[in-house]
Amino acid sequence: MRTLRTDAEREEAAALVQDRQRWLAMRGLPVPAQADVPALFRYPQAKPVGLFEDGKLLACLIPQRDPGIGWGEGPCLFVGCVHTLPEHPDDILRLITLWASDFAARQGLPSVRAEALARNPMDADPIAALLRRLTDMGWVIRGSGTGREGDRVARLELAAEHRSGLSTLIACRVHAPETAPDDRGSA
């Protein structure tokens, strides 16, 4: 895992996001309503990170500290805009889960939170199958509601846990996330 520092790395992440969104749309699966998610990965101030294996980008996401998500109590590491290489999500999500839990613990945060698109009822596929896989990985479902970007989401939480042996599996060169400004306005 490493922070995407160069324009080329951020452009590669934007292309991965576009590929993933196209893959989802072709299968009739939910795609974020936000107009230009790939642009978030081109924006250096967002401090996106990527999961690489042998130089190949497998996933990208944007970690934030205490982004004011409006649900959950106490500080957290929020992992947003998680996109995996099409056709390979399960093993990649497992690695992201292990890394996020350890990374949050190393930052002194008690938990990790995330949101998964849930346009259908949470007990109906395709979201039900995803939520079963995530709960098997240790995530706890904290209900559903409107997400940070206005989509209906399932709210997920994971306990932070130091994983001392993880560094042999995942090298981490990710910046310490800053507290995100409250960009929701006062509407």
Backbone bond lengths (Angstrom), bond angles and torsions (degrees), N, CA, C in turn:
res aa  C-N    CA-C-N  psi(-1)  N-CA   C-N-CA  omega(-1)  CA-C   N-CA-C  phi
1 M - - - 1.454 - - 1.515 106.97 -
2 R 1.310 115.11 135.01 1.461 118.13 176.37 1.522 110.65 -153.84
3 T 1.312 114.49 152.78 1.453 121.05 174.82 1.517 108.43 -65.71
4 L 1.318 116.81 137.47 1.462 121.63 178.36 1.528 107.54 -82.40
5 R 1.311 116.07 104.14 1.469 120.82 -171.38 1.529 114.08 -97.90
6 T 1.308 117.96 -28.22 1.464 119.43 -175.44 1.530 110.74 -99.84
7 D 1.326 114.77 158.85 1.463 119.80 176.00 1.524 110.25 -59.27
8 A 1.341 116.94 -39.14 1.466 120.70 -178.96 1.531 111.37 -63.95
9 E 1.333 117.53 -41.81 1.466 120.49 178.38 1.530 111.01 -65.35
10 R 1.326 116.10 -42.32 1.463 119.29 179.93 1.526 111.19 -67.59
11 E 1.324 117.24 -35.65 1.466 120.91 177.07 1.529 110.42 -67.32
12 E 1.332 116.91 -38.22 1.464 121.00 176.23 1.536 110.37 -62.26
13 A 1.330 116.65 -40.58 1.464 120.53 177.87 1.527 110.55 -65.34
14 A 1.323 117.23 -42.41 1.473 120.35 178.44 1.533 110.15 -60.72
15 A 1.330 117.17 -39.80 1.466 121.05 178.11 1.529 110.59 -65.76
16 L 1.346 117.51 -39.52 1.465 120.58 177.45 1.529 109.92 -61.67
17 V 1.328 116.88 -43.21 1.465 121.27 179.49 1.531 109.66 -61.67
18 Q 1.317 117.68 -45.07 1.463 120.67 178.68 1.528 111.14 -61.14
19 D 1.337 116.48 -43.69 1.470 120.34 178.11 1.524 110.89 -61.06
20 R 1.326 116.45 -43.81 1.464 120.76 -179.31 1.529 110.71 -64.45
21 Q 1.327 117.16 -43.95 1.461 120.27 179.92 1.529 110.76 -63.57
22 R 1.308 117.23 -40.13 1.469 121.44 177.88 1.538 109.76 -63.70
23 W 1.339 116.27 -43.79 1.468 122.30 179.50 1.530 109.87 -60.22
24 L 1.331 117.51 -45.70 1.462 122.03 178.45 1.530 111.13 -62.27
25 A 1.329 116.42 -47.30 1.463 121.05 -177.66 1.530 111.31 -62.43
26 M 1.319 117.70 -39.11 1.464 121.15 179.73 1.525 111.92 -64.62
27 R 1.317 117.22 -23.33 1.462 121.95 179.82 1.527 112.77 -100.58
28 G 1.325 115.94 5.73 1.458 120.23 179.46 1.521 113.29 71.17
29 L 1.334 117.04 22.80 1.468 121.48 -179.82 1.523 109.37 -94.35
30 P 1.330 117.81 156.22 1.467 119.99 -175.99 1.527 112.88 -64.80
31 V 1.306 113.62 140.32 1.465 123.54 176.74 1.524 106.20 -120.96
32 P 1.330 118.41 140.75 1.470 119.39 -179.57 1.525 112.35 -53.34
33 A 1.329 115.31 141.11 1.465 120.82 -179.78 1.523 111.82 -73.06
34 Q 1.332 116.23 -22.99 1.464 119.28 -179.02 1.519 109.17 -55.51
35 A 1.313 116.52 133.22 1.459 121.90 -170.59 1.527 114.21 -59.17
36 D 1.304 119.25 -49.89 1.465 120.03 -171.93 1.522 111.89 -132.29
37 V 1.322 116.28 73.37 1.457 121.14 178.06 1.524 111.35 -61.43
38 P 1.352 119.54 -40.77 1.469 118.19 179.05 1.532 113.13 -56.10
39 A 1.331 117.34 -31.95 1.468 120.10 -179.84 1.523 111.82 -62.57
40 L 1.333 117.48 -30.85 1.464 120.10 178.23 1.528 111.20 -59.50
41 F 1.317 116.67 -35.06 1.448 120.60 -178.68 1.528 112.61 -79.36
42 R 1.321 117.65 -17.69 1.464 120.91 175.70 1.531 111.28 -82.80
43 Y 1.324 117.19 -16.63 1.460 124.11 -173.80 1.534 109.05 -87.30
44 P 1.343 119.39 107.48 1.464 121.22 -175.42 1.526 114.03 -59.07
45 Q 1.334 118.34 -31.27 1.454 120.75 -178.18 1.530 112.03 -67.40
46 A 1.331 118.80 -19.09 1.462 121.59 176.81 1.535 111.18 -72.07
47 K 1.314 116.80 -18.41 1.470 124.11 179.60 1.528 112.25 52.20
48 P 1.339 115.97 56.67 1.460 118.82 177.94 1.529 110.85 -68.32
49 V 1.329 114.95 156.51 1.469 120.84 176.90 1.521 108.33 -126.20
50 G 1.332 114.34 158.89 1.455 119.73 -179.96 1.516 111.59 -132.56
51 L 1.313 115.05 150.76 1.462 122.65 172.81 1.518 105.91 -102.47
52 F 1.321 115.64 118.50 1.460 121.70 -177.60 1.525 109.72 -115.83
53 E 1.326 115.23 148.10 1.462 121.17 170.59 1.515 106.90 -135.23
54 D 1.315 115.39 121.43 1.465 121.23 -178.43 1.526 111.42 50.44
55 G 1.331 116.49 41.49 1.456 121.99 177.04 1.519 115.07 81.82
56 K 1.331 118.21 -3.99 1.468 121.68 -179.49 1.521 109.56 -98.08
57 L 1.331 116.93 130.62 1.457 122.58 178.51 1.524 108.95 -75.56
58 L 1.339 116.53 118.52 1.468 122.16 -179.92 1.517 112.89 -100.23
59 A 1.335 116.50 -26.92 1.462 120.91 -178.38 1.516 109.48 -160.94
60 C 1.328 115.10 159.05 1.457 120.25 174.48 1.521 108.13 -144.08
61 L 1.330 114.48 154.23 1.456 121.14 -178.45 1.516 108.90 -161.48
62 I 1.325 115.13 170.57 1.463 120.47 178.66 1.527 108.11 -124.19
63 P 1.350 116.76 106.76 1.465 119.71 177.92 1.528 110.95 -85.32
64 Q 1.323 116.13 140.26 1.459 121.36 176.99 1.516 109.05 -138.38
65 R 1.306 115.19 148.46 1.458 121.32 175.85 1.521 107.94 -95.86
66 D 1.340 116.52 127.17 1.469 121.93 175.21 1.525 113.81 44.41
67 P 1.330 118.21 63.79 1.466 118.68 -176.33 1.518 115.32 -80.94
68 G 1.322 119.03 8.10 1.459 120.09 179.72 1.510 111.94 65.71
69 I 1.335 117.01 53.80 1.460 120.92 -174.97 1.522 113.11 -76.12
70 G 1.324 117.44 -13.58 1.458 120.02 175.82 1.518 114.89 87.61
71 W 1.311 117.69 4.86 1.467 121.01 175.41 1.522 107.40 -147.16
72 G 1.307 116.42 158.20 1.465 120.30 -176.19 1.511 109.70 81.53
73 E 1.319 115.13 151.50 1.458 119.51 -178.92 1.509 110.72 -114.50
74 G 1.302 115.39 144.09 1.451 121.66 177.24 1.521 112.30 84.90
75 P 1.323 115.13 171.40 1.465 119.97 -178.62 1.526 110.94 -68.49
76 C 1.331 114.67 157.72 1.463 119.28 179.63 1.521 110.65 -157.32
77 L 1.309 114.19 166.23 1.455 122.21 165.12 1.521 104.49 -98.39
78 F 1.317 117.19 120.21 1.463 120.47 177.53 1.517 107.91 -99.81
79 V 1.325 116.85 124.83 1.462 120.40 175.49 1.523 106.98 -104.16
80 G 1.314 114.89 111.97 1.452 120.98 -176.73 1.506 111.82 -115.60
81 C 1.319 115.11 163.81 1.471 122.39 177.29 1.520 111.90 52.89
82 V 1.325 116.98 45.10 1.468 120.95 -179.19 1.525 108.52 -77.36
83 H 1.323 115.15 122.76 1.468 121.42 178.78 1.518 108.62 -133.07
84 T 1.328 115.43 130.09 1.458 121.08 179.77 1.519 109.97 -111.17
85 L 1.306 114.98 159.26 1.452 121.20 175.12 1.527 108.14 -58.74
86 P 1.330 118.52 129.26 1.469 119.52 179.46 1.527 111.63 -53.94
87 E 1.314 114.78 144.77 1.467 124.05 177.38 1.530 114.37 78.48
88 H 1.334 119.86 -2.48 1.463 121.61 -177.54 1.528 113.42 -131.24
89 P 1.326 120.94 34.82 1.464 118.86 -169.61 1.526 116.39 -73.56
90 D 1.336 120.03 -35.83 1.468 120.26 -170.42 1.522 113.81 -62.71
91 D 1.308 118.01 -54.92 1.456 120.02 -179.08 1.524 111.26 -65.27
92 I 1.311 116.45 -35.38 1.467 120.43 178.58 1.528 110.00 -66.89
93 L 1.330 117.03 -43.30 1.471 119.96 178.05 1.524 111.21 -63.19
94 R 1.302 117.23 -35.64 1.471 120.61 177.16 1.530 110.17 -63.48
95 L 1.325 117.31 -44.25 1.464 120.58 178.01 1.531 111.29 -64.50
96 I 1.329 116.90 -42.68 1.467 120.41 178.24 1.523 109.97 -62.17
97 T 1.328 117.42 -40.30 1.466 121.88 178.61 1.517 110.79 -60.86
98 L 1.330 117.10 -49.10 1.470 120.91 179.33 1.527 110.86 -60.89
99 W 1.327 115.91 -46.99 1.457 120.25 -178.98 1.530 111.14 -62.25
100 A 1.350 117.45 -48.13 1.464 121.13 -175.99 1.527 111.36 -61.44
101 S 1.330 116.95 -40.92 1.463 120.99 178.96 1.526 110.64 -62.13
102 D 1.316 116.48 -45.83 1.465 121.24 179.45 1.532 111.12 -68.79
103 F 1.320 117.21 -43.91 1.464 121.25 -178.35 1.526 110.63 -61.47
104 A 1.328 117.14 -43.37 1.468 120.45 178.27 1.526 110.25 -61.18
105 A 1.322 116.73 -44.14 1.475 119.95 178.92 1.519 110.86 -60.68
106 R 1.335 117.21 -42.54 1.472 120.19 179.20 1.522 112.33 -66.20
107 Q 1.333 117.52 -22.64 1.466 121.79 177.39 1.524 111.47 -89.48
108 G 1.341 117.24 -0.10 1.457 121.07 -179.20 1.524 113.45 77.37
109 L 1.316 116.61 21.35 1.467 121.22 179.87 1.526 109.27 -101.21
110 P 1.333 118.30 140.16 1.461 120.30 -175.56 1.527 115.05 -79.51
111 S 1.340 117.18 -17.86 1.459 117.74 -175.44 1.524 112.02 -153.03
112 V 1.323 112.91 166.14 1.461 122.99 173.66 1.523 105.91 -117.57
113 R 1.320 116.72 138.61 1.464 119.86 175.89 1.528 108.72 -126.70
114 A 1.312 114.61 152.09 1.465 121.47 179.23 1.518 108.43 -153.63
115 E 1.312 115.21 167.92 1.453 121.58 176.71 1.522 108.62 -129.56
116 A 1.340 116.02 138.22 1.466 122.14 176.65 1.521 108.08 -118.73
117 L 1.322 116.70 132.07 1.453 120.48 178.70 1.517 110.35 -53.86
118 A 1.330 116.23 132.84 1.461 121.36 -177.96 1.525 109.02 -140.96
119 R 1.310 116.57 69.78 1.465 120.22 -179.00 1.522 111.74 -71.16
120 N 1.335 116.54 -26.07 1.464 121.71 178.25 1.523 108.34 -98.65
121 P 1.334 118.10 166.29 1.468 119.11 173.12 1.535 109.73 -54.76
122 M 1.331 116.33 146.24 1.469 119.85 -173.42 1.520 114.08 -66.57
123 D 1.335 117.83 -14.52 1.460 119.39 178.06 1.527 112.39 -96.35
124 A 1.354 116.86 8.11 1.464 121.81 179.26 1.529 109.48 -111.31
125 D 1.317 115.72 142.67 1.470 119.05 175.80 1.520 108.68 -69.39
126 P 1.322 119.04 149.81 1.453 127.22 12.28 1.530 114.57 -88.69
127 I 1.337 118.72 -13.64 1.469 119.87 -176.09 1.529 111.18 -66.58
128 A 1.317 118.85 -34.58 1.467 121.11 -178.36 1.529 110.97 -61.38
129 A 1.330 116.96 -42.32 1.466 120.56 179.55 1.533 110.41 -64.65
130 L 1.323 117.19 -42.89 1.463 120.74 178.23 1.524 110.48 -63.03
131 L 1.319 117.31 -44.99 1.462 120.36 -179.03 1.526 111.59 -64.17
132 R 1.325 118.01 -35.95 1.474 120.36 175.79 1.523 110.41 -62.42
133 R 1.336 116.83 -44.48 1.470 120.07 178.76 1.527 110.60 -62.56
134 L 1.335 116.55 -42.84 1.462 119.73 -178.62 1.530 111.64 -67.23
135 T 1.327 117.76 -41.10 1.469 118.73 178.31 1.527 110.40 -66.54
136 D 1.322 118.16 -33.05 1.466 120.77 174.46 1.532 111.39 -63.21
137 M 1.335 116.75 -25.64 1.467 121.73 179.03 1.524 112.25 -87.52
138 G 1.341 118.13 -3.96 1.456 121.00 177.82 1.513 115.43 111.84
139 W 1.331 118.41 -5.87 1.453 120.94 177.95 1.525 109.62 -72.55
140 V 1.328 116.89 146.68 1.457 123.33 176.60 1.525 107.31 -113.08
141 I 1.316 116.50 133.01 1.462 121.03 178.45 1.527 108.12 -81.68
142 R 1.317 116.61 124.53 1.464 122.84 -179.14 1.528 111.14 -108.55
143 G 1.323 116.08 36.02 1.456 120.53 177.97 1.513 112.24 91.82
144 S 1.330 114.54 -165.72 1.461 120.27 179.78 1.520 108.36 -137.16
145 G 1.307 115.00 168.95 1.455 120.26 179.35 1.509 110.07 167.87
146 T 1.307 115.55 -164.96 1.455 120.97 177.83 1.524 108.84 -81.09
147 G 1.316 115.50 129.67 1.460 121.00 -179.17 1.514 112.62 -84.49
148 R 1.305 114.72 -177.58 1.462 121.28 -177.46 1.520 112.91 -59.69
149 E 1.330 116.81 -30.71 1.464 120.24 -176.74 1.518 112.86 -103.08
150 G 1.350 117.35 11.42 1.450 120.89 176.23 1.519 115.36 93.55
151 D 1.329 117.69 -5.56 1.461 121.69 177.91 1.521 110.26 -80.25
152 R 1.323 116.90 155.92 1.464 121.09 170.29 1.531 106.41 -76.08
153 V 1.340 115.81 129.36 1.464 120.68 -174.79 1.517 111.77 -135.29
154 A 1.321 114.40 159.07 1.464 121.83 165.51 1.520 105.39 -92.66
155 R 1.315 116.54 133.89 1.467 121.95 -178.99 1.522 108.42 -94.46
156 L 1.310 115.58 129.42 1.460 121.73 -174.04 1.519 111.00 -123.65
157 E 1.322 115.71 144.03 1.461 121.00 178.54 1.524 108.92 -138.99
158 L 1.324 115.00 143.16 1.453 123.34 -178.08 1.523 107.96 -134.50
159 A 1.310 117.31 133.89 1.466 120.31 178.00 1.527 109.51 -70.20
160 A 1.318 115.58 138.60 1.455 120.35 173.96 1.520 108.11 -72.60
161 E 1.319 115.88 141.08 1.460 119.78 -178.54 1.524 109.56 -152.55
162 H 1.337 115.62 124.49 1.460 119.39 174.76 1.517 108.39 -64.45
163 R 1.302 115.92 130.61 1.465 121.86 179.52 1.523 106.87 -125.80
164 S 1.326 115.78 87.33 1.466 121.48 -170.67 1.522 113.22 -59.76
165 G 1.305 118.86 -32.98 1.459 120.55 -178.62 1.510 114.34 -84.94
166 L 1.331 117.67 -3.29 1.457 120.74 -174.98 1.524 112.66 -64.72
167 S 1.322 117.51 -30.64 1.463 119.89 -176.05 1.525 112.79 -62.08
168 T 1.335 118.07 -20.86 1.465 119.01 175.26 1.521 111.20 -75.21
169 L 1.335 117.09 -21.54 1.459 122.13 178.92 1.528 111.87 -97.64
170 I 1.323 116.77 -42.23 1.466 121.74 -177.06 1.524 109.51 -130.40
171 A 1.320 116.01 111.84 1.462 120.51 172.87 1.526 107.18 -78.19
172 C 1.321 116.81 138.29 1.463 120.46 -176.06 1.523 110.20 -119.62
173 R 1.337 114.76 118.65 1.456 121.42 173.60 1.536 107.95 -128.28
174 V 1.336 113.60 55.39 1.460 120.53 -178.10 1.523 108.58 -106.07
175 H 1.321 115.33 137.43 1.462 122.30 177.54 1.527 109.87 -60.55
176 A 1.314 116.28 153.39 1.468 120.40 172.46 1.526 106.56 -71.05
177 P 1.326 117.87 122.33 1.469 119.19 -176.81 1.518 111.39 -67.61
178 E 1.315 114.18 141.82 1.460 120.56 177.08 1.517 108.80 -90.26
179 T 1.310 115.04 160.54 1.457 119.36 174.36 1.520 107.45 -66.70
180 A 1.325 115.91 127.77 1.460 120.78 -177.60 1.517 109.87 -76.17
181 P 1.327 116.29 140.89 1.469 118.64 174.27 1.515 108.69 -67.88
182 D 1.323 116.11 150.76 1.460 120.59 177.38 1.515 107.87 -77.31
183 D 1.349 116.07 104.18 1.456 120.15 -176.64 1.517 112.66 -97.66
184 R 1.317 118.03 10.80 1.468 120.48 -178.09 1.519 112.36 -81.85
185 G 1.310 117.99 -12.25 1.455 119.99 -178.77 1.525 110.74 76.07
186 S 1.298 117.20 -173.21 1.457 120.86 -177.42 1.526 111.48 -116.30
187 A 1.326 116.72 29.19 1.465 121.03 -176.73 1.484 112.84 -61.26
